[in-house]
Amino acid sequence: MWIHNVAHVWNTVEWLPALFASACSVVSDVRVTLSGIPDNDPPHTIITAHDCGGRNSKAGGTGTYDDPVTFASSPGEYGVCDIVYSPYLKKYLRMEDDCETCRK
């Protein structure tokens, strides 16, 4: 019985990357700008527009998948709390804030 369960788990693990890869897409023609607390909306705060869990609506992150860096975008460009990987920054990012200047 135990061997059967291990085989079942192994077969599940084999197809997981394909499942996740099919759910991903590549976005090109992206402009990356870096900003800090003075640029935030509202200025001089670390409060984000969306609470994606774990940080109580505060910007942050180290860039790992489990602790992505906060990023902002125009509403509708990315889904709230979407996690993306930036090859340029070599970090995972989570859409947790709106970008007021991106709307103009």
Secondary structure by P-SEA (a helix, b strand, c coil): caaaaaaaaaaaaaaaaaaaaaabbbbcbbbbbbbccccccccccccccccccccccbbbbccccccccccccccccccccbbbbbccccbbbbccbbbccccc
